[in-house]
């Protein structure tokens, strides 16, 4: 089983440098085709909060940067 931090890194690694992923995509990746992805969301949010605080990811919504998770958001690799 992949944890949220690893899943975020894996999915971002498969995208272009400026691409983003949806938190539900991370949850679906962890849950697999037979799992309940919604049950994974609290762990995703906790990992996102920790990774943002560590500067390991960035958040945005509709192209606008976000400092903290609040409402809908997208996950991206940190700016270089």
TAFENJO-V609628 format. One record per pair of residues at least 12 apart in sequence whose C-alpha atoms are under 6 Angstrom apart, sorted by the first residue. I is the first residue (numbers start at 1). J is the second residue. Records with the same first field share a line. If there is no record, write none. Layout:
I = J  J
This chain:
2 = 30
4 = 44
5 = 47
20 = 74  75  76
21 = 74  75
22 = 74
27 = 40
56 = 78
57 = 76  77  78
58 = 75  76  77  78
59 = 74  75
60 = 73  74
61 = 73  74
